[in-house]
Amino acid sequence: MKSDTPKTLPSHSDGITLVVPRPDFLPAYEAALEKGWSSDTMRDVSGEQLAALRADPEEFLHRLLDQSGTVTLHDGRVVPRLPFRLFWLWDGDFCGSIMLRFQPGTEELPPHCIGHIGYSVVPWKQRRGYATAALRLILPVARDEGLRSVEISCRETNIASRKVIEANGGVLEATMPAEDAPGEVRLVYRVRVFENA
């Protein structure tokens, strides 16, 4: 397994690159938060992140990348953070984020985790293929962590996300109630890493 992640991953043909969060990119991240963008698609964290970043940028970045931290779920529960690889989408400016979560030695995830990969593109750069490219670029990272496939989920009504996952070879495996949205359905896809790497 690969323990160190390069500062920048190869770029996609459309110019999108995955970069490891770092201090010189924080102003662009802050600007996205100011516009109301949230890295968490289950709950809006833009306000709390903006306050933390402005209070202490160095500490904010440390906590963002801290593998030993905790995560607050949409229902308020606080759980230990899984090992992860976090990247920001970059095209010369901040475009969003994508994260790979995993448990070493297994492809299983704890019940509270709704997938190996989560992503969010800033609204003003959506519909440009950035999420599709970012997902394709992070799959080799999953392979390097020993995963043969990853699970990715989205709400049934999220047509854009469904297209992103399916464009990367996602195969629908299951449906379940969306815990964060009563009455809605969550689709669970499986994407084989080696077919996309």
N, CA and C atoms as a LAMMPS dump frame, in Angstrom:
ITEM: TIMESTEP
0
ITEM: NUMBER OF ATOMS
591
ITEM: BOX BOUNDS ff ff ff
-5.0000000000000000e+02 5.0000000000000000e+02
-5.0000000000000000e+02 5.0000000000000000e+02
-5.0000000000000000e+02 5.0000000000000000e+02
ITEM: ATOMS id mol type element x y z
1 1 1 N 0.819 -1.194 0
2 1 2 C 0 0 0
3 1 3 C 0.858 1.25 0
4 2 1 N 0.356 2.257 -0.623
5 2 2 C 1.082 3.507 -0.715
6 2 3 C 0.678 4.402 0.449
7 3 1 N 1.643 4.882 1.201
8 3 2 C 1.32 5.691 2.368
9 3 3 C 1.399 7.181 2.094
10 4 1 N 2.238 7.577 1.145
11 4 2 C 2.379 8.99 0.836
12 4 3 C 1.663 9.311 -0.466
13 5 1 N 0.958 10.422 -0.476
14 5 2 C 0.261 10.855 -1.673
15 5 3 C 1.009 12.038 -2.261
16 6 1 N 1.213 12.071 -3.576
17 6 2 C 1.908 13.209 -4.171
18 6 3 C 1.117 14.493 -3.956
19 7 1 N 1.814 15.618 -4.028
20 7 2 C 1.166 16.912 -3.824
21 7 3 C 0.155 17.207 -4.926
22 8 1 N 0.4 16.699 -6.116
23 8 2 C -0.507 16.896 -7.241
24 8 3 C -0.597 15.598 -8.027
25 9 1 N -1.803 15.223 -8.409
26 9 2 C -1.995 14.037 -9.231
27 9 3 C -2.017 14.476 -10.694
28 10 1 N -1.835 13.53 -11.599
29 10 2 C -1.898 13.893 -13.023
30 10 3 C -3.216 14.588 -13.339
31 11 1 N -3.175 15.475 -14.309
32 11 2 C -4.388 16.203 -14.666
33 11 3 C -5.161 15.445 -15.74
34 12 1 N -6.425 15.757 -15.832
35 12 2 C -7.298 15.196 -16.85
36 12 3 C -7.176 16.063 -18.093
37 13 1 N -7.622 15.563 -19.205
38 13 2 C -7.478 16.288 -20.465
39 13 3 C -8.188 17.645 -20.456
40 14 1 N -9.169 17.821 -19.572
41 14 2 C -9.861 19.107 -19.523
42 14 3 C -9.173 20.116 -18.612
43 15 1 N -7.991 19.761 -18.081
44 15 2 C -7.232 20.692 -17.264
45 15 3 C -7.485 20.584 -15.78
46 16 1 N -8.396 19.745 -15.366
47 16 2 C -8.665 19.591 -13.937
48 16 3 C -7.56 18.75 -13.304
49 17 1 N -7.091 19.182 -12.146
50 17 2 C -6.039 18.489 -11.414
51 17 3 C -6.511 18.288 -9.983
52 18 1 N -6.067 17.209 -9.353
53 18 2 C -6.318 17.004 -7.932
54 18 3 C -5.07 17.419 -7.175
55 19 1 N -5.241 18.319 -6.213
56 19 2 C -4.111 18.804 -5.43
57 19 3 C -4.376 18.535 -3.953
58 20 1 N -3.306 18.268 -3.215
59 20 2 C -3.417 18.127 -1.768
60 20 3 C -3.601 19.526 -1.187
61 21 1 N -4.573 19.713 -0.292
62 21 2 C -4.764 21.043 0.301
63 21 3 C -3.471 21.576 0.917
64 22 1 N -3.188 22.85 0.659
65 22 2 C -1.972 23.466 1.188
66 22 3 C -2.219 24.965 1.394
67 23 1 N -1.356 25.619 2.171
68 23 2 C -1.616 27.016 2.564
69 23 3 C -1.844 27.979 1.411
70 24 1 N -1.087 27.854 0.326
71 24 2 C -1.236 28.842 -0.746
72 24 3 C -2.56 28.711 -1.5
73 25 1 N -3.294 27.611 -1.291
74 25 2 C -4.601 27.449 -1.914
75 25 3 C -5.744 27.903 -0.998
76 26 1 N -5.431 28.227 0.263
77 26 2 C -6.481 28.578 1.219
78 26 3 C -7.309 29.81 0.818
79 27 1 N -6.715 30.859 0.25
80 27 2 C -7.557 32.001 -0.15
81 27 3 C -8.653 31.614 -1.152
82 28 1 N -8.346 30.731 -2.074
83 28 2 C -9.351 30.29 -3.05
84 28 3 C -10.422 29.445 -2.367
85 29 1 N -10.001 28.621 -1.394
86 29 2 C -10.954 27.815 -0.628
87 29 3 C -11.866 28.732 0.188
88 30 1 N -11.262 29.747 0.804
89 30 2 C -12.032 30.707 1.596
90 30 3 C -13.061 31.421 0.73
91 31 1 N -12.669 31.796 -0.467
92 31 2 C -13.593 32.487 -1.378
93 31 3 C -14.794 31.61 -1.718
94 32 1 N -14.556 30.314 -1.888
95 32 2 C -15.668 29.382 -2.17
96 32 3 C -16.606 29.289 -0.968
97 33 1 N -16.035 29.226 0.23
98 33 2 C -16.86 29.18 1.443
99 33 3 C -17.685 30.461 1.579
100 34 1 N -17.084 31.597 1.259
101 34 2 C -17.799 32.881 1.328
102 34 3 C -19.028 32.893 0.428
103 35 1 N -18.952 32.161 -0.677
104 35 2 C -20.076 32.092 -1.612
105 35 3 C -21.098 31.033 -1.199
106 36 1 N -20.845 30.36 -0.067
107 36 2 C -21.804 29.38 0.443
108 36 3 C -21.562 27.949 0.02
109 37 1 N -20.436 27.658 -0.647
110 37 2 C -20.14 26.282 -1.03
111 37 3 C -19.797 25.466 0.208
112 38 1 N -20.26 24.23 0.26
113 38 2 C -19.973 23.328 1.376
114 38 3 C -19.328 22.059 0.848
115 39 1 N -18.243 21.641 1.495
116 39 2 C -17.578 20.401 1.096
117 39 3 C -18.399 19.182 1.483
118 40 1 N -19.296 19.334 2.427
119 40 2 C -20.149 18.248 2.912
120 40 3 C -21.496 18.361 2.21
121 41 1 N -21.861 17.328 1.467
122 41 2 C -23.134 17.368 0.736
123 41 3 C -24.318 16.955 1.607
124 42 1 N -24.042 16.469 2.814
125 42 2 C -25.109 16.031 3.716
126 42 3 C -25.563 17.153 4.657
127 43 1 N -24.649 18.087 4.952
128 43 2 C -25.001 19.237 5.79
129 43 3 C -24.104 20.403 5.411
130 44 1 N -24.615 21.606 5.571
131 44 2 C -23.871 22.803 5.191
132 44 3 C -22.838 23.134 6.265
133 45 1 N -21.567 23.012 5.902
134 45 2 C -20.482 23.323 6.837
135 45 3 C -19.734 24.584 6.433
136 46 1 N -20.259 25.335 5.465
137 46 2 C -19.538 26.5 4.957
138 46 3 C -19.282 27.541 6.039
139 47 1 N -20.281 27.837 6.857
140 47 2 C -20.136 28.847 7.894
141 47 3 C -19.122 28.47 8.953
142 48 1 N -19.219 27.234 9.451
143 48 2 C -18.281 26.813 10.497
144 48 3 C -16.861 26.687 9.955
145 49 1 N -16.72 26.228 8.71
146 49 2 C -15.375 26.153 8.135
147 49 3 C -14.789 27.537 7.904
148 50 1 N -15.617 28.466 7.451
149 50 2 C -15.144 29.822 7.205
150 50 3 C -14.655 30.467 8.51
151 51 1 N -15.422 30.275 9.578
152 51 2 C -15.023 30.839 10.874
153 51 3 C -13.715 30.214 11.358
154 52 1 N -13.579 28.895 11.223
155 52 2 C -12.362 28.203 11.674
156 52 3 C -11.158 28.607 10.839
157 53 1 N -11.341 28.736 9.538
158 53 2 C -10.241 29.124 8.659
159 53 3 C -9.745 30.53 8.993
160 54 1 N -10.697 31.448 9.217
161 54 2 C -10.314 32.83 9.52
162 54 3 C -9.688 32.971 10.903
163 55 1 N -10.11 32.129 11.818
164 55 2 C -9.557 32.198 13.177
165 55 3 C -8.108 31.735 13.217
166 56 1 N -7.791 30.682 12.456
167 56 2 C -6.435 30.132 12.475
168 56 3 C -6.233 29.264 11.234
169 57 1 N -5.769 29.857 10.136
170 57 2 C -5.62 29.107 8.882
171 57 3 C -4.75 27.858 9.011
172 58 1 N -3.656 27.955 9.75
173 58 2 C -2.76 26.81 9.896
174 58 3 C -3.448 25.66 10.631
175 59 1 N -4.162 25.997 11.706
176 59 2 C -4.882 24.97 12.465
177 59 3 C -6.03 24.394 11.637
178 60 1 N -6.702 25.232 10.86
179 60 2 C -7.779 24.756 10
180 60 3 C -7.268 23.708 9.028
181 61 1 N -6.155 23.995 8.387
182 61 2 C -5.583 23.066 7.418
183 61 3 C -5.137 21.779 8.112
184 62 1 N -4.546 21.923 9.299
185 62 2 C -4.123 20.743 10.061
186 62 3 C -5.323 19.845 10.368
187 63 1 N -6.411 20.439 10.857
188 63 2 C -7.603 19.645 11.2
189 63 3 C -8.243 19.017 9.961
190 64 1 N -8.197 19.74 8.853
191 64 2 C -8.77 19.236 7.608
192 64 3 C -8.067 17.956 7.16
193 65 1 N -6.761 17.881 7.406
194 65 2 C -5.959 16.742 6.957
195 65 3 C -5.645 15.747 8.063
196 66 1 N -6.145 16.003 9.275
197 66 2 C -5.839 15.163 10.44
198 66 3 C -6.517 13.803 10.327
199 67 1 N -5.711 12.782 10.179
200 67 2 C -6.238 11.421 10.042
201 67 3 C -6.823 10.884 11.355
202 68 1 N -6.487 11.514 12.474
203 68 2 C -6.944 10.995 13.766
204 68 3 C -8.164 11.74 14.295
205 69 1 N -8.729 12.612 13.49
206 69 2 C -9.848 13.418 13.961
207 69 3 C -11.16 12.67 13.999
208 70 1 N -12.227 13.438 14.169
209 70 2 C -13.575 12.874 14.186
210 70 3 C -14.402 13.542 13.095
211 71 1 N -15.55 12.955 12.817
212 71 2 C -16.474 13.475 11.814
213 71 3 C -17.845 13.602 12.458
214 72 1 N -18.519 14.719 12.212
215 72 2 C -19.89 14.901 12.689
216 72 3 C -20.841 14.495 11.57
217 73 1 N -21.679 13.51 11.843
218 73 2 C -22.627 13.019 10.846
219 73 3 C -23.827 13.958 10.727
220 74 1 N -24.637 13.753 9.695
221 74 2 C -25.795 14.62 9.457
222 74 3 C -26.771 14.617 10.624
223 75 1 N -26.781 13.512 11.416
224 75 2 C -27.702 13.42 12.553
225 75 3 C -27.073 13.905 13.861
226 76 1 N -25.861 14.455 13.76
227 76 2 C -25.21 15 14.949
228 76 3 C -24.259 14.058 15.66
229 77 1 N -24.286 12.777 15.305
230 77 2 C -23.347 11.836 15.931
231 77 3 C -21.918 12.169 15.521
232 78 1 N -21.002 11.989 16.459
233 78 2 C -19.584 12.197 16.194
234 78 3 C -18.913 10.829 16.187
235 79 1 N -18.233 10.51 15.09
236 79 2 C -17.603 9.194 14.938
237 79 3 C -16.133 9.373 14.577
238 80 1 N -15.303 8.356 14.861
239 80 2 C -13.886 8.454 14.467
240 80 3 C -13.762 8.568 12.954
241 81 1 N -12.835 9.367 12.522
242 81 2 C -12.593 9.548 11.093
243 81 3 C -11.883 8.314 10.539
244 82 1 N -12.339 7.855 9.384
245 82 2 C -11.662 6.767 8.691
246 82 3 C -10.381 7.297 8.053
247 83 1 N -9.41 6.429 7.784
248 83 2 C -8.275 6.87 6.969
249 83 3 C -8.815 7.43 5.653
250 84 1 N -8.166 8.46 5.137
251 84 2 C -8.698 9.109 3.942
252 84 3 C -7.586 9.768 3.146
253 85 1 N -7.927 10.097 1.914
254 85 2 C -7.092 10.911 1.038
255 85 3 C -7.992 12.033 0.52
256 86 1 N -7.632 13.256 0.867
257 86 2 C -8.422 14.418 0.475
258 86 3 C -7.687 15.217 -0.588
259 87 1 N -8.413 15.607 -1.621
260 87 2 C -7.859 16.436 -2.681
261 87 3 C -8.818 17.573 -2.996
262 88 1 N -8.243 18.675 -3.454
263 88 2 C -9.043 19.773 -3.981
264 88 3 C -8.961 19.736 -5.493
265 89 1 N -10.063 20.043 -6.144
266 89 2 C -10.114 20.109 -7.599
267 89 3 C -9.579 21.484 -8.01
268 90 1 N -8.682 21.49 -8.98
269 90 2 C -7.997 22.725 -9.35
270 90 3 C -7.9 22.844 -10.869
271 91 1 N -8.257 24 -11.402
272 91 2 C -8.102 24.267 -12.832
273 91 3 C -7.372 25.597 -13.033
274 92 1 N -6.598 25.972 -12.017
275 92 2 C -5.999 27.295 -11.936
276 92 3 C -6.68 28.085 -10.839
277 93 1 N -7.811 27.575 -10.386
278 93 2 C -8.572 28.122 -9.267
279 93 3 C -9.27 26.948 -8.579
280 94 1 N -9.777 27.193 -7.382
281 94 2 C -10.45 26.141 -6.622
282 94 3 C -11.772 25.763 -7.285
283 95 1 N -12.007 24.462 -7.435
284 95 2 C -13.219 23.98 -8.109
285 95 3 C -14.092 23.081 -7.234
286 96 1 N -13.555 22.59 -6.104
287 96 2 C -14.309 21.679 -5.266
288 96 3 C -13.372 20.718 -4.568
289 97 1 N -13.945 19.639 -4.034
290 97 2 C -13.126 18.662 -3.314
291 97 3 C -13.608 17.246 -3.593
292 98 1 N -12.705 16.305 -3.367
293 98 2 C -13.032 14.884 -3.486
294 98 3 C -12.234 14.133 -2.444
295 99 1 N -12.876 13.158 -1.81
296 99 2 C -12.226 12.415 -0.738
297 99 3 C -12.45 10.913 -0.915
298 100 1 N -11.386 10.166 -0.707
299 100 2 C -11.446 8.705 -0.65
300 100 3 C -11.363 8.304 0.808
301 101 1 N -12.355 7.55 1.29
302 101 2 C -12.35 7.006 2.652
303 101 3 C -12.212 5.496 2.539
304 102 1 N -11.507 4.877 3.49
305 102 2 C -11.324 3.427 3.403
306 102 3 C -10.929 2.862 4.756
307 103 1 N -11.047 1.553 4.877
308 103 2 C -10.533 0.828 6.027
309 103 3 C -9.422 -0.079 5.516
310 104 1 N -8.201 0.07 6.018
311 104 2 C -7.091 -0.75 5.526
312 104 3 C -7.393 -2.245 5.602
313 105 1 N -7.073 -2.949 4.516
314 105 2 C -7.213 -4.398 4.494
315 105 3 C -8.581 -4.922 4.14
316 106 1 N -9.543 -4.04 3.872
317 106 2 C -10.882 -4.497 3.522
318 106 3 C -11.569 -3.459 2.637
319 107 1 N -12.546 -3.914 1.879
320 107 2 C -13.356 -2.988 1.091
321 107 3 C -14.644 -2.634 1.823
322 108 1 N -14.834 -3.231 3.001
323 108 2 C -16.026 -2.947 3.809
324 108 3 C -15.916 -1.561 4.439
325 109 1 N -17.059 -0.96 4.689
326 109 2 C -17.136 0.33 5.358
327 109 3 C -18.058 0.215 6.571
328 110 1 N -17.846 1.026 7.6
329 110 2 C -18.768 0.99 8.738
330 110 3 C -20.153 1.465 8.309
331 111 1 N -21.199 1.055 9.029
332 111 2 C -22.579 1.383 8.628
333 111 3 C -22.855 2.875 8.442
334 112 1 N -22.17 3.731 9.189
335 112 2 C -22.44 5.168 9.086
336 112 3 C -21.809 5.804 7.849
337 113 1 N -20.95 5.073 7.161
338 113 2 C -20.248 5.626 6
339 113 3 C -20.994 5.252 4.726
340 114 1 N -21.409 6.253 3.953
341 114 2 C -22.271 5.987 2.797
342 114 3 C -21.51 5.758 1.499
343 115 1 N -20.202 5.585 1.581
344 115 2 C -19.43 5.294 0.375
345 115 3 C -17.961 5.595 0.56
346 116 1 N -17.148 5.011 -0.311
347 116 2 C -15.707 5.258 -0.264
348 116 3 C -15.345 6.656 -0.735
349 117 1 N -16.129 7.192 -1.657
350 117 2 C -15.764 8.462 -2.281
351 117 3 C -16.916 9.452 -2.187
352 118 1 N -16.564 10.663 -1.793
353 118 2 C -17.517 11.765 -1.781
354 118 3 C -16.886 12.95 -2.489
355 119 1 N -17.68 13.731 -3.186
356 119 2 C -17.14 14.869 -3.927
357 119 3 C -18.169 15.986 -3.977
358 120 1 N -17.67 17.195 -4.177
359 120 2 C -18.536 18.36 -4.298
360 120 3 C -17.834 19.403 -5.16
361 121 1 N -18.482 19.793 -6.244
362 121 2 C -17.949 20.813 -7.147
363 121 3 C -18.667 22.126 -6.839
364 122 1 N -17.929 23.232 -6.842
365 122 2 C -18.563 24.526 -6.587
366 122 3 C -19.618 24.784 -7.662
367 123 1 N -20.761 25.365 -7.283
368 123 2 C -21.868 25.531 -8.24
369 123 3 C -21.496 26.253 -9.525
370 124 1 N -20.613 27.24 -9.454
371 124 2 C -20.272 28.03 -10.643
372 124 3 C -19.33 27.296 -11.597
373 125 1 N -18.909 26.063 -11.225
374 125 2 C -18.076 25.287 -12.145
375 125 3 C -18.696 23.912 -12.439
376 126 1 N -19.958 23.773 -12.107
377 126 2 C -20.64 22.517 -12.394
378 126 3 C -20.998 22.436 -13.866
379 127 1 N -21.332 21.235 -14.304
380 127 2 C -21.711 20.946 -15.691
381 127 3 C -20.56 21.17 -16.675
382 128 1 N -19.341 20.996 -16.198
383 128 2 C -18.169 21.096 -17.067
384 128 3 C -17.403 19.773 -17.129
385 129 1 N -17.93 18.746 -16.484
386 129 2 C -17.252 17.449 -16.47
387 129 3 C -16.199 17.324 -15.383
388 130 1 N -16.143 18.299 -14.466
389 130 2 C -15.101 18.282 -13.43
390 130 3 C -15.269 17.114 -12.457
391 131 1 N -16.487 16.848 -12.036
392 131 2 C -16.706 15.745 -11.099
393 131 3 C -16.363 14.405 -11.755
394 132 1 N -16.732 14.238 -13.016
395 132 2 C -16.418 13.011 -13.742
396 132 3 C -14.902 12.822 -13.835
397 133 1 N -14.195 13.91 -14.16
398 133 2 C -12.736 13.847 -14.255
399 133 3 C -12.106 13.578 -12.9
400 134 1 N -12.6 14.231 -11.848
401 134 2 C -12.043 14.052 -10.51
402 134 3 C -12.216 12.615 -10.031
403 135 1 N -13.384 12.04 -10.283
404 135 2 C -13.605 10.652 -9.888
405 135 3 C -12.653 9.727 -10.641
406 136 1 N -12.483 9.96 -11.921
407 136 2 C -11.557 9.143 -12.703
408 136 3 C -10.12 9.27 -12.176
409 137 1 N -9.731 10.475 -11.764
410 137 2 C -8.375 10.705 -11.273
411 137 3 C -8.114 10.112 -9.893
412 138 1 N -9.157 9.969 -9.07
413 138 2 C -8.934 9.447 -7.724
414 138 3 C -8.962 7.914 -7.682
415 139 1 N -9.478 7.284 -8.721
416 139 2 C -9.544 5.812 -8.721
417 139 3 C -8.169 5.156 -8.601
418 140 1 N -7.114 5.667 -9.253
419 140 2 C -5.79 5.069 -9.043
420 140 3 C -5.293 5.19 -7.598
421 141 1 N -5.734 6.229 -6.896
422 141 2 C -5.386 6.377 -5.478
423 141 3 C -6.03 5.236 -4.686
424 142 1 N -7.283 4.925 -5.016
425 142 2 C -7.966 3.795 -4.364
426 142 3 C -7.239 2.487 -4.652
427 143 1 N -6.815 2.328 -5.883
428 143 2 C -6.052 1.127 -6.257
429 143 3 C -4.771 1.033 -5.44
430 144 1 N -4.075 2.156 -5.279
431 144 2 C -2.832 2.17 -4.512
432 144 3 C -3.054 1.848 -3.039
433 145 1 N -4.277 2.063 -2.562
434 145 2 C -4.608 1.712 -1.169
435 145 3 C -5.095 0.271 -1.054
436 146 1 N -5.043 -0.48 -2.158
437 146 2 C -5.386 -1.895 -2.109
438 146 3 C -6.836 -2.211 -2.409
439 147 1 N -7.609 -1.222 -2.819
440 147 2 C -9.018 -1.467 -3.135
441 147 3 C -9.156 -1.947 -4.572
442 148 1 N -9.994 -2.952 -4.769
443 148 2 C -10.286 -3.429 -6.12
444 148 3 C -11.501 -2.731 -6.7
445 149 1 N -12.358 -2.263 -5.812
446 149 2 C -13.536 -1.513 -6.233
447 149 3 C -13.93 -0.577 -5.104
448 150 1 N -14.725 0.418 -5.45
449 150 2 C -15.203 1.372 -4.453
450 150 3 C -16.711 1.48 -4.538
451 151 1 N -17.306 1.815 -3.42
452 151 2 C -18.742 2.032 -3.34
453 151 3 C -18.986 3.537 -3.323
454 152 1 N -19.914 3.989 -4.143
455 152 2 C -20.271 5.401 -4.193
456 152 3 C -21.792 5.486 -4.208
457 153 1 N -22.334 6.379 -3.408
458 153 2 C -23.791 6.493 -3.377
459 153 3 C -24.229 7.921 -3.638
460 154 1 N -25.469 8.05 -4.058
461 154 2 C -26.068 9.373 -4.261
462 154 3 C -27.577 9.216 -4.179
463 155 1 N -28.25 10.319 -3.981
464 155 2 C -29.714 10.264 -3.98
465 155 3 C -30.221 9.956 -5.38
466 156 1 N -31.328 9.263 -5.438
467 156 2 C -31.922 8.894 -6.728
468 156 3 C -32.24 10.129 -7.56
469 157 1 N -32.584 11.215 -6.894
470 157 2 C -32.955 12.441 -7.596
471 157 3 C -31.75 13.241 -8.095
472 158 1 N -30.54 12.845 -7.689
473 158 2 C -29.334 13.565 -8.097
474 158 3 C -28.843 13.02 -9.44
475 159 1 N -29.491 13.45 -10.49
476 159 2 C -29.195 12.947 -11.837
477 159 3 C -27.753 13.233 -12.235
478 160 1 N -27.251 14.42 -11.903
479 160 2 C -25.878 14.784 -12.275
480 160 3 C -24.873 13.819 -11.652
481 161 1 N -25.043 13.507 -10.367
482 161 2 C -24.116 12.594 -9.702
483 161 3 C -24.236 11.183 -10.26
484 162 1 N -25.437 10.77 -10.587
485 162 2 C -25.614 9.451 -11.192
486 162 3 C -24.841 9.355 -12.498
487 163 1 N -24.892 10.41 -13.309
488 163 2 C -24.172 10.417 -14.585
489 163 3 C -22.665 10.362 -14.372
490 164 1 N -22.173 11.072 -13.339
491 164 2 C -20.743 11.065 -13.019
492 164 3 C -20.289 9.643 -12.683
493 165 1 N -21.04 8.991 -11.82
494 165 2 C -20.672 7.642 -11.376
495 165 3 C -20.756 6.651 -12.534
496 166 1 N -21.835 6.716 -13.3
497 166 2 C -22.016 5.792 -14.416
498 166 3 C -20.972 6.024 -15.514
499 167 1 N -20.541 7.275 -15.713
500 167 2 C -19.509 7.572 -16.701
501 167 3 C -18.169 6.943 -16.323
502 168 1 N -17.999 6.634 -15.032
503 168 2 C -16.784 5.992 -14.553
504 168 3 C -16.98 4.488 -14.325
505 169 1 N -18.004 3.929 -14.947
506 169 2 C -18.224 2.483 -14.88
507 169 3 C -19.036 2.014 -13.702
508 170 1 N -19.685 2.931 -12.996
509 170 2 C -20.486 2.548 -11.836
510 170 3 C -21.645 1.642 -12.199
511 171 1 N -21.798 0.578 -11.43
512 171 2 C -22.895 -0.375 -11.62
513 171 3 C -23.783 -0.316 -10.378
514 172 1 N -25.069 -0.098 -10.581
515 172 2 C -26.006 -0.009 -9.468
516 172 3 C -26.075 -1.348 -8.748
517 173 1 N -25.817 -1.311 -7.436
518 173 2 C -25.83 -2.536 -6.637
519 173 3 C -27.023 -2.631 -5.707
520 174 1 N -27.483 -1.495 -5.201
521 174 2 C -28.557 -1.53 -4.206
522 174 3 C -29.234 -0.173 -4.119
523 175 1 N -30.414 -0.194 -3.523
524 175 2 C -31.118 1.041 -3.178
525 175 3 C -31.491 0.947 -1.706
526 176 1 N -31.589 2.103 -1.067
527 176 2 C -31.954 2.136 0.344
528 176 3 C -32.581 3.49 0.654
529 177 1 N -33.3 3.578 1.77
530 177 2 C -33.834 4.888 2.146
531 177 3 C -32.681 5.861 2.409
532 178 1 N -32.849 7.11 2.003
533 178 2 C -31.835 8.129 2.261
534 178 3 C -32.06 8.657 3.68
535 179 1 N -31.151 8.302 4.598
536 179 2 C -31.315 8.69 5.995
537 179 3 C -31.315 10.198 6.186
538 180 1 N -30.594 10.905 5.331
539 180 2 C -30.502 12.354 5.468
540 180 3 C -31.669 13.084 4.791
541 181 1 N -32.519 12.336 4.076
542 181 2 C -33.644 12.943 3.368
543 181 3 C -34.829 11.985 3.382
544 182 1 N -35.659 12.029 4.437
545 182 2 C -36.799 11.113 4.545
546 182 3 C -37.67 11.143 3.294
547 183 1 N -38.037 9.95 2.841
548 183 2 C -38.881 9.832 1.655
549 183 3 C -38.097 9.706 0.367
550 184 1 N -36.787 9.97 0.419
551 184 2 C -35.959 9.833 -0.776
552 184 3 C -35.198 8.513 -0.752
553 185 1 N -34.739 8.113 -1.937
554 185 2 C -34.023 6.854 -2.093
555 185 3 C -32.555 7.143 -2.389
556 186 1 N -31.677 6.366 -1.775
557 186 2 C -30.236 6.47 -2.052
558 186 3 C -29.834 5.288 -2.924
559 187 1 N -29.097 5.574 -4.001
560 187 2 C -28.592 4.543 -4.897
561 187 3 C -27.152 4.221 -4.51
562 188 1 N -26.82 2.95 -4.484
563 188 2 C -25.465 2.514 -4.136
564 188 3 C -24.841 1.855 -5.356
565 189 1 N -23.739 2.451 -5.816
566 189 2 C -23.024 1.96 -6.991
567 189 3 C -21.696 1.321 -6.585
568 190 1 N -21.225 0.414 -7.432
569 190 2 C -19.895 -0.175 -7.295
570 190 3 C -19.101 0.188 -8.539
571 191 1 N -17.884 0.726 -8.332
572 191 2 C -17.004 1.066 -9.44
573 191 3 C -15.74 0.249 -9.291
574 192 1 N -15.422 -0.541 -10.308
575 192 2 C -14.201 -1.335 -10.27
576 192 3 C -13.004 -0.453 -10.565
577 193 1 N -12.054 -0.463 -9.656
578 193 2 C -10.904 0.426 -9.741
579 193 3 C -9.979 0.048 -10.895
580 194 1 N -9.689 -1.238 -11.048
581 194 2 C -8.697 -1.663 -12.037
582 194 3 C -9.156 -1.449 -13.469
583 195 1 N -10.453 -1.419 -13.685
584 195 2 C -10.969 -1.175 -15.038
585 195 3 C -10.826 0.304 -15.421
586 196 1 N -10.664 1.169 -14.435
587 196 2 C -10.611 2.601 -14.686
588 196 3 C -9.219 3.18 -14.491
589 197 1 N -8.315 2.401 -13.912
590 197 2 C -6.987 2.947 -13.569
591 197 3 C -6.078 3 -14.776
